[in-house]
Amino acid sequence: MKRTLTVFAVFSVCAIFAQYVAENLTEFKENIAAQKEEAKDALDPYRFDGSKVTYFNYKTYRQTKEVEIYLFNDTDYRFSFNGKSLPNDITVQIYDKDKTMADRVMLKEFNGLQGKNLVIESTELNKAYAAKKNETIRLKRVFVDYVIPATPGASNKTPTMKDRGAITLVMGYK
């Protein structure tokens, strides 16, 4: 009888903990959905083209996540970065080539995205590219690197909700 009660108690605690974690994760994802809508609103008067949410866990070592964005023809684009799901700040770097290329050019870098929404336009990136390369060729794609700093005390193997972060990128065209 004691054994049955003990097993029942352990399963009850596990079920309650799982429900608590699921509720926090659901709330986290609902917040991201709301932040995506907020980022879409910042695109106005541009038309919504797509979005990419990058999820990550803070670790005790530095990480880099990369997103590739295609820019078609002579279309102007606006990028809205929403960092309201960042418990700690990160660095965002925009390049002309992917991270495997040694000759890539950094077009833009910014910090301080935590808790904010930031908007950048492709015309600004094309001007930076022209100034650094002395060419008038328009960019056909850009690579956005999210540099996630090492976080002392983060759990590498079993991350908690406080170690979880996400950044929402929404794109629009003119």
N, C-alpha and C positions, 0 to 999 in steps of 0.2 A: 504494500500500500504506500509506504514512504517513497519507494522507488518511482511509482507511478505519479505521485504528487510532485516529486522532484523533476521528473521528465516534463510534466505538464507545466511547471513553473518556468523551466528553462525555455521551452517552446513559446510560452506566453511573453517572456521578456524579449526573445528574439523577434517575435511578431510585432510587438510594440515598437522596438527599435527600427525594424524594417519600414514600418508605416511612417515613423517620424522622418527617416531619411528620404523616403519617397515623397512625402509632403514637401520637404525642403527642396528637393530636386524639381518637383512640379512647380513650386513657387518661383524657383530660379528660371525655369524655362518660360513661364508666363511673363516674368519681368522682361526677358529677352524679346518676346513677341511684342510687348508694348514699346520697347526701345527701338525695335525695327520700324514700327509705325512712326515713331518720333523722328527717326532718321529719314524715313521716306518724306515726311512733311518738310524737312530741311532742303529737299531737292528742288522745290518749287522755284521757278517755272519749268524746270527740266522734267522729262517724263521718266517714270520708273522703268529701269531696265533689268534689275536683278539684285540679289543680295547674297552675302556669304557671312555666316556666323562661324567664327573660329573659337572653339572651346579648348581650354587647356587647364592644367593643374600646375600651380606654382611648385617648384622643386627646390632642392638645396643647391642646384647648379643652374647656370644660365642656359636658356633655350631660345631657339629662333623658329618661328612658324612662318611659312611663306605662302602667299596667295598670288596667283597670276590673273591679270585682268587684260582682256583684249580690247583694243580701241579700233573701231572700224572706220575706214575712209577718212573723210574730213569732218567727222562728227565731233562736236564738243561734248565732253562728259563732265559730270559733277559727282564727286565721291563724298559720301557722308559717313564718318566714323563715329560710332556711339560707344563710349567707354563707361557707361553707367553700371556695367556688371564687372568692373575691375576693382577688387578689394585693394590692390596695390597698383602703382603706376607702371606702365611699360613704355618702351620707345618704339615709334613707328618710323620706318625708313622705306622710301620709295625709290626703286632703281629701274634702269632701262633693261637690264638683263637679270637672269636668275642667279642664285647664290653660288652656282658652280663655275661661273665665268669670272676670271680674274680681272678683266678689263671693264667691268660694269661701272656705271656712273650713278652716284647717288643724286637723285633729283630733289628730294625733300626729306627732312627729318624733323620730327616733333615729339615732345614729351607733354606731360600734363593733360593727358586724355581722360584720366580717372574722373568719373562723375560728370563728364562733359560730352557734347556732340560737336564735332569739328567737320567743316566742309572745305574741300579742295577741288579745284577745277583742272581739267586736262590742259587748258591754255597755259596755266601757270607751270605745269610740268614740261610742256613743250618749250616754253621760253627758257626754263632752266637747262633743258637738254641742248638747245641751240647755243646758249651762252657757254656751256662747258665743252661742247664738241665742235663749235664753230661750223655747224651744219644747219640747214633749214629743213631737214627731213622731219616729218611728224612721227611721233611715236606710234608704233603699231600695237604695242602692249607694254604694260608696266608690271613690276613685281613689288608687292607690298610685303615687307618683312616686319613681323611683330617680334621685337626683342624682349623676352621675358626675363627679368633679372633673377639671380639666385635669391631665395628667400630663406634666411636662417629659421630653423624650427619647423619647416614644412615637412610633411610626411611623404617621402618618395614612393613608398609601397602601398600605403592605404590612405590616400588623400581625403581630407574632410571637406565639408562644404566651404569652410573659410579659405581653403587652399584652391578652390575652383574659381576660374575666371572665364570671361568671354568678351569678345569684341565683335560688334556688328558693323559690317561694311555694306552700304547700300549705294547702288550706282544708278545714275540717270543720264539721259542724253537730251540734247537740245533739238 
